[in-house]
Amino acid sequence: VQFVESGGGWVQPGGSLELSCVASGFTFSDYEMAWYRQGPGKERELVTYISSTGDFTNYIASVKDRFTISRDNGQSTVHLRMRNLKPDDTAVYYCRRRWRDDAWGQGTQVTVSL
């Protein structure tokens, strides 16, 4: 099982980024997928998840209405569109199957600052 995240970078407050994660080693369409993040000096937290079919999503309160998770089961890829980014969104972002103790990928760094 492997996850390769990409799309991070530096952006000013109020900016936008879109992250992607390509998964391999399992039947992607069978599993819920999630994005997690770990900010500097903080514990890793679940940010959002999406059902196996993409019909259901859920978000933590601090990103609701700013972040959008989506998936492409044909490409074994999950995306995270982020807009109106805030400095508190600065973190390394990871994807993983929800409810599974998979090894973490390398993550992708998102930095929001002036």
Stockholm file with secondary structure:
# STOCKHOLM 1.0

chainA/1-114         VQFVESGGGWVQPGGSLELSCVASGFTFSDYEMAWYRQGPGKERELVTYISSTGDFTNYIASVKDRFTISRDNGQSTVHLRMRNLKPDDTAVYYCRRRWRDDAWGQGTQVTVSL
#=GR chainA/1-114 SS CEEEEECCEEECTTCCEEEEEEEESSCGGGSCEEEEEECTTSCCEEEEEECTTSSCEEECTTTTTTEEEEEETTTTEEEEEECSCCGGGCEEEEEEETTSCCCCCCCEEEEECC
#=GC SS_cons         CEEEEECCEEECTTCCEEEEEEEESSCGGGSCEEEEEECTTSCCEEEEEECTTSSCEEECTTTTTTEEEEEETTTTEEEEEECSCCGGGCEEEEEEETTSCCCCCCCEEEEECC
//
